[in-house]
Amino acid sequence: MLIDIITVHPELLESPFQHSIMKRAQEKGLLEVQVHDLRKFGLGKHQQVDDYQFGGGAGMVMMVEPLANCIEHLQSQRPFDEIIYLTPDGKRFDQKLANRLSLKGNLLLICGHYKGIDERIRQHFVTLEISIGDYVLSGGELPAAVLVDAIGRLIPGVLGDETSALFDSFQDELLAPPVYTRPAEFRGWSVPEILQSGHFQKIEEWRHEQALKRTAERRPDLL
């Protein structure tokens, strides 16, 4: 999978993809992330990428021309399955959407900034708009990192255990059950006996019951 990201602050995306699972995914050749500085397509000697909004009002808007030129430049190199704009008024990102996007080949992410991007980019280029929650951030860089991480870990071969991602929270509309590791006893706190029984069918039944219980307590809206 190849994911291109357009941003005015590429330095904000340096660390998330250089460590842990995302780093290993790229080293394995399963995921490639390319970050593109929009200012290289900016206008004039100051490489301008934003301007005042028509009609007045506080805040700057990312200009149509630099974005259109950058998108078309990337489209000339490869086709995109989705051109995604990260915006608070987009479709709420969830595990189902992450699963669907993980099956794609090439994705282009546009990181908004200031008061957003010129509406004409949304009308003529963007195919999917995504929000990671009902709040406003300074820009789309952090949401872009969230998307890449959530999508990238689902690519076959990225995780050490191929089945690990299948049992994450939300994969079956339930929260994940409690998990434990050694030692079995610590300060009088014990690991449930069923998990030490070796009876895998009963262990799976217990985990399902715990997942249902946790979901009912914490996220009843999922049931």
DOSELO-515281 format. One record per residue (C-alpha): residue in one letter; residue number from 0; x, y negated, z negated. Coordinates in Angstrom, 3 decimals. Example, Ala and Ser with C-alpha at 12.3 -4.5 7.8 and 13.67 -1.06 7.14 Angstrom:
<rs>
+----+-----+----------+----------+----------+
| aa |   i |       c1 |       c2 |       c3 |
+----+-----+----------+----------+----------+
|  a |   0 |   12.300 |    4.500 |   -7.800 |
|  s |   1 |   13.670 |    1.060 |   -7.140 |
+----+-----+----------+----------+----------+
</rs>
This chain:
<rs>
+----+-----+----------+----------+----------+
| aa |   i |       c1 |       c2 |       c3 |
+----+-----+----------+----------+----------+
|  m |   0 |    0.000 |    0.000 |    0.000 |
|  l |   1 |    1.146 |   -3.521 |    0.821 |
|  i |   2 |   -0.178 |   -6.507 |   -1.123 |
|  d |   3 |    0.649 |  -10.054 |   -0.017 |
|  i |   4 |    0.060 |  -12.928 |   -2.431 |
|  i |   5 |   -0.199 |  -16.611 |   -1.484 |
|  t |   6 |    0.619 |  -19.008 |   -4.328 |
|  v |   7 |    1.978 |  -22.470 |   -5.073 |
|  h |   8 |    3.843 |  -21.068 |   -8.091 |
|  p |   9 |    5.669 |  -17.891 |   -6.974 |
|  e |  10 |    7.851 |  -17.967 |  -10.088 |
|  l |  11 |    4.787 |  -17.073 |  -12.181 |
|  l |  12 |    4.651 |  -13.713 |  -10.423 |
|  e |  13 |    8.301 |  -12.716 |  -10.736 |
|  s |  14 |    8.118 |  -10.789 |  -14.014 |
|  p |  15 |    4.862 |   -8.756 |  -13.744 |
|  f |  16 |    6.104 |   -6.700 |  -10.793 |
|  q |  17 |    9.695 |   -6.178 |  -11.957 |
|  h |  18 |    9.019 |   -3.957 |  -14.944 |
|  s |  19 |    7.364 |   -0.725 |  -16.043 |
|  i |  20 |    4.872 |    1.071 |  -13.796 |
|  m |  21 |    4.703 |   -1.608 |  -11.089 |
|  k |  22 |    8.481 |   -1.576 |  -10.739 |
|  r |  23 |    8.546 |    2.222 |  -10.433 |
|  a |  24 |    5.720 |    2.164 |   -7.897 |
|  q |  25 |    7.755 |   -0.141 |   -5.668 |
|  e |  26 |   10.954 |    1.860 |   -6.145 |
|  k |  27 |    9.067 |    4.979 |   -5.020 |
|  g |  28 |    7.899 |    3.160 |   -1.903 |
|  l |  29 |    4.244 |    3.620 |   -2.880 |
|  l |  30 |    3.553 |   -0.072 |   -3.383 |
|  e |  31 |    5.042 |   -3.205 |   -1.848 |
|  v |  32 |    4.258 |   -6.676 |   -3.191 |
|  q |  33 |    5.283 |   -9.748 |   -1.230 |
|  v |  34 |    4.814 |  -13.191 |   -2.766 |
|  h |  35 |    4.580 |  -16.154 |   -0.381 |
|  d |  36 |    5.197 |  -19.759 |   -1.396 |
|  l |  37 |    2.416 |  -21.868 |    0.120 |
|  r |  38 |    4.642 |  -24.951 |    0.011 |
|  k |  39 |    6.646 |  -23.539 |    2.913 |
|  f |  40 |    3.539 |  -24.304 |    4.958 |
|  g |  41 |    2.960 |  -27.687 |    3.282 |
|  l |  42 |    2.565 |  -30.893 |    5.237 |
|  g |  43 |    5.170 |  -33.624 |    5.644 |
|  k |  44 |    8.516 |  -34.053 |    3.973 |
|  h |  45 |    6.953 |  -33.489 |    0.550 |
|  q |  46 |    5.362 |  -30.195 |    1.673 |
|  q |  47 |    1.927 |  -31.334 |    0.515 |
|  v |  48 |   -0.597 |  -28.575 |   -0.193 |
|  d |  49 |   -3.299 |  -30.452 |   -2.141 |
|  d |  50 |   -5.339 |  -33.629 |   -1.729 |
|  y |  51 |   -8.241 |  -35.576 |   -3.255 |
|  q |  52 |  -11.687 |  -34.109 |   -2.715 |
|  f |  53 |  -14.229 |  -35.691 |   -0.396 |
|  g |  54 |  -16.997 |  -37.432 |   -2.300 |
|  g |  55 |  -14.769 |  -38.284 |   -5.236 |
|  g |  56 |  -14.410 |  -36.501 |   -8.540 |
|  a |  57 |  -11.635 |  -35.385 |  -10.842 |
|  g |  58 |   -9.049 |  -32.865 |   -9.733 |
|  m |  59 |   -7.186 |  -32.025 |   -6.553 |
|  v |  60 |   -8.143 |  -29.430 |   -3.948 |
|  m |  61 |   -5.845 |  -27.084 |   -2.045 |
|  m |  62 |   -5.847 |  -28.239 |    1.572 |
|  v |  63 |   -7.277 |  -26.256 |    4.460 |
|  e |  64 |   -4.363 |  -26.639 |    6.892 |
|  p |  65 |   -1.484 |  -25.144 |    4.844 |
|  l |  66 |   -3.645 |  -22.224 |    3.753 |
|  a |  67 |   -4.952 |  -21.535 |    7.261 |
|  n |  68 |   -1.436 |  -21.658 |    8.688 |
|  c |  69 |   -0.077 |  -19.323 |    6.011 |
|  i |  70 |   -2.922 |  -16.817 |    6.386 |
|  e |  71 |   -2.662 |  -16.788 |   10.182 |
|  h |  72 |    1.111 |  -16.351 |    9.960 |
|  l |  73 |    0.632 |  -13.249 |    7.812 |
|  q |  74 |   -2.193 |  -11.966 |   10.015 |
|  s |  75 |    0.164 |  -12.139 |   12.989 |
|  q |  76 |    2.420 |   -9.646 |   11.187 |
|  r |  77 |   -0.223 |   -7.139 |   10.018 |
|  p |  78 |   -3.983 |   -6.654 |    9.709 |
|  f |  79 |   -5.631 |   -6.918 |    6.290 |
|  d |  80 |   -8.375 |   -4.701 |    4.925 |
|  e |  81 |   -9.436 |   -7.508 |    2.598 |
|  i |  82 |   -8.492 |  -11.171 |    2.152 |
|  i |  83 |   -9.252 |  -11.829 |   -1.488 |
|  y |  84 |   -9.652 |  -15.199 |   -3.183 |
|  l |  85 |   -9.238 |  -15.187 |   -6.971 |
|  t |  86 |  -11.908 |  -17.532 |   -8.332 |
|  p |  87 |  -14.083 |  -17.831 |  -11.476 |
|  d |  88 |  -17.260 |  -17.683 |   -9.355 |
|  g |  89 |  -16.288 |  -14.463 |   -7.588 |
|  k |  90 |  -17.481 |  -10.891 |   -8.089 |
|  r |  91 |  -16.608 |   -9.591 |  -11.554 |
|  f |  92 |  -13.595 |   -7.280 |  -11.339 |
|  d |  93 |  -14.189 |   -3.828 |  -12.811 |
|  q |  94 |  -12.865 |   -0.285 |  -12.579 |
|  k |  95 |  -15.146 |    0.655 |   -9.689 |
|  l |  96 |  -13.817 |   -2.234 |   -7.627 |
|  a |  97 |  -10.239 |   -1.344 |   -8.588 |
|  n |  98 |  -10.868 |    2.231 |   -7.425 |
|  r |  99 |  -12.255 |    1.032 |   -4.100 |
|  l | 100 |   -9.409 |   -1.384 |   -3.434 |
|  s | 101 |   -6.794 |    1.248 |   -4.298 |
|  l | 102 |   -7.876 |    3.149 |   -1.186 |
|  k | 103 |   -7.026 |    0.228 |    1.097 |
|  g | 104 |   -3.809 |   -0.214 |    3.028 |
|  n | 105 |   -3.082 |   -3.963 |    3.202 |
|  l | 106 |   -4.517 |   -6.620 |    0.898 |
|  l | 107 |   -3.988 |  -10.388 |    0.919 |
|  l | 108 |   -4.563 |  -12.286 |   -2.339 |
|  i | 109 |   -5.019 |  -16.057 |   -2.436 |
|  c | 110 |   -4.257 |  -17.718 |   -5.754 |
|  g | 111 |   -6.370 |  -20.807 |   -6.274 |
|  h | 112 |   -5.110 |  -23.818 |   -8.175 |
|  y | 113 |   -6.278 |  -27.270 |   -9.250 |
|  k | 114 |  -10.047 |  -27.516 |   -8.506 |
|  g | 115 |   -9.897 |  -24.661 |   -6.027 |
|  i | 116 |   -9.409 |  -24.308 |   -2.279 |
|  d | 117 |  -11.074 |  -26.050 |    0.646 |
|  e | 118 |  -14.412 |  -24.336 |    1.233 |
|  r | 119 |  -13.611 |  -23.755 |    4.900 |
|  i | 120 |  -10.961 |  -21.212 |    3.936 |
|  r | 121 |  -13.597 |  -19.300 |    1.994 |
|  q | 122 |  -16.012 |  -19.448 |    4.917 |
|  h | 123 |  -13.656 |  -18.445 |    7.713 |
|  f | 124 |  -10.929 |  -16.268 |    6.188 |
|  v | 125 |  -11.897 |  -14.821 |    2.812 |
|  t | 126 |  -13.663 |  -11.441 |    2.858 |
|  l | 127 |  -13.930 |  -10.855 |   -0.899 |
|  e | 128 |  -13.962 |  -13.194 |   -3.903 |
|  i | 129 |  -13.031 |  -11.801 |   -7.307 |
|  s | 130 |  -13.173 |  -13.088 |  -10.885 |
|  i | 131 |  -11.483 |  -11.339 |  -13.804 |
|  g | 132 |  -13.854 |  -12.922 |  -16.341 |
|  d | 133 |  -16.151 |  -15.789 |  -17.230 |
|  y | 134 |  -13.458 |  -18.307 |  -18.091 |
|  v | 135 |  -11.175 |  -20.693 |  -16.237 |
|  l | 136 |   -7.387 |  -20.322 |  -15.929 |
|  s | 137 |   -4.864 |  -22.812 |  -14.596 |
|  g | 138 |   -4.466 |  -20.796 |  -11.414 |
|  g | 139 |   -4.985 |  -17.463 |   -9.722 |
|  e | 140 |   -1.528 |  -16.062 |  -10.422 |
|  l | 141 |   -2.451 |  -14.215 |  -13.618 |
|  p | 142 |   -5.626 |  -12.754 |  -12.057 |
|  a | 143 |   -3.535 |  -11.653 |   -9.064 |
|  a | 144 |   -1.134 |   -9.856 |  -11.393 |
|  v | 145 |   -4.094 |   -8.179 |  -13.109 |
|  l | 146 |   -5.468 |   -6.971 |   -9.781 |
|  v | 147 |   -2.139 |   -5.603 |   -8.578 |
|  d | 148 |   -1.572 |   -3.734 |  -11.834 |
|  a | 149 |   -5.093 |   -2.282 |  -12.001 |
|  i | 150 |   -5.020 |   -1.251 |   -8.337 |
|  g | 151 |   -1.389 |   -0.139 |   -8.133 |
|  r | 152 |   -1.569 |    2.338 |  -11.001 |
|  l | 153 |   -4.354 |    4.196 |   -9.173 |
|  i | 154 |   -2.227 |    4.943 |   -6.115 |
|  p | 155 |   -1.418 |    8.681 |   -6.069 |
|  g | 156 |    2.112 |    9.311 |   -7.283 |
|  v | 157 |    2.498 |    6.046 |   -9.206 |
|  l | 158 |    1.725 |    7.512 |  -12.631 |
|  g | 159 |    3.780 |   10.432 |  -13.906 |
|  d | 160 |    0.613 |   12.447 |  -14.543 |
|  e | 161 |   -1.655 |   12.326 |  -11.495 |
|  t | 162 |   -4.761 |   12.874 |  -13.661 |
|  s | 163 |   -3.954 |   10.196 |  -16.246 |
|  a | 164 |   -5.851 |    7.363 |  -14.541 |
|  l | 165 |   -8.930 |    9.563 |  -14.137 |
|  f | 166 |   -9.481 |    9.547 |  -17.886 |
|  d | 167 |   -9.067 |    5.824 |  -18.494 |
|  s | 168 |  -11.843 |    3.751 |  -19.986 |
|  f | 169 |  -14.636 |    2.874 |  -17.528 |
|  q | 170 |  -13.795 |    5.642 |  -15.034 |
|  d | 171 |  -16.914 |    7.549 |  -16.108 |
|  e | 172 |  -18.824 |    4.494 |  -17.413 |
|  l | 173 |  -17.571 |    5.265 |  -20.919 |
|  l | 174 |  -14.833 |    3.904 |  -23.136 |
|  a | 175 |  -11.919 |    6.230 |  -23.771 |
|  p | 176 |  -12.024 |    8.379 |  -26.950 |
|  p | 177 |   -9.526 |    7.987 |  -29.829 |
|  v | 178 |   -6.023 |    9.345 |  -29.231 |
|  y | 179 |   -3.398 |   10.615 |  -31.675 |
|  t | 180 |    0.224 |   11.765 |  -31.629 |
|  r | 181 |    2.748 |   13.195 |  -34.109 |
|  p | 182 |    3.004 |   13.481 |  -37.045 |
|  a | 183 |   -0.254 |   15.240 |  -37.854 |
|  e | 184 |   -0.141 |   13.761 |  -41.376 |
|  f | 185 |    0.911 |   10.219 |  -42.213 |
|  r | 186 |    0.219 |    8.539 |  -45.571 |
|  g | 187 |   -2.638 |   10.936 |  -46.076 |
|  w | 188 |   -4.178 |   10.029 |  -42.732 |
|  s | 189 |   -4.832 |   13.208 |  -40.763 |
|  v | 190 |   -5.303 |   13.963 |  -37.088 |
|  p | 191 |   -8.724 |   15.627 |  -36.538 |
|  e | 192 |   -8.388 |   19.387 |  -36.825 |
|  i | 193 |  -10.134 |   20.013 |  -33.521 |
|  l | 194 |   -7.241 |   18.354 |  -31.670 |
|  q | 195 |   -4.812 |   20.772 |  -33.266 |
|  s | 196 |   -6.948 |   23.857 |  -32.616 |
|  g | 197 |   -5.709 |   24.613 |  -29.103 |
|  h | 198 |   -9.315 |   25.255 |  -28.027 |
|  f | 199 |   -9.380 |   23.077 |  -24.924 |
|  q | 200 |  -13.086 |   23.372 |  -24.162 |
|  k | 201 |  -14.050 |   22.293 |  -27.672 |
|  i | 202 |  -11.447 |   19.517 |  -27.536 |
|  e | 203 |  -12.996 |   18.173 |  -24.319 |
|  e | 204 |  -16.466 |   18.344 |  -25.875 |
|  w | 205 |  -15.192 |   16.428 |  -28.910 |
|  r | 206 |  -13.571 |   13.796 |  -26.719 |
|  h | 207 |  -16.770 |   13.335 |  -24.735 |
|  e | 208 |  -18.784 |   12.956 |  -27.952 |
|  q | 209 |  -16.289 |   10.409 |  -29.281 |
|  a | 210 |  -16.360 |    8.494 |  -25.996 |
|  l | 211 |  -20.156 |    8.313 |  -26.154 |
|  k | 212 |  -20.038 |    7.202 |  -29.787 |
|  r | 213 |  -17.413 |    4.521 |  -29.159 |
|  t | 214 |  -19.249 |    3.215 |  -26.112 |
|  a | 215 |  -22.552 |    3.050 |  -28.012 |
|  e | 216 |  -20.875 |    1.114 |  -30.823 |
|  r | 217 |  -18.729 |   -1.271 |  -28.770 |
|  r | 218 |  -20.222 |   -1.494 |  -25.284 |
|  p | 219 |  -23.830 |   -0.267 |  -25.354 |
|  d | 220 |  -24.411 |   -2.156 |  -22.094 |
|  l | 221 |  -22.416 |    0.559 |  -20.309 |
|  l | 222 |  -24.820 |    3.324 |  -21.343 |
+----+-----+----------+----------+----------+
</rs>
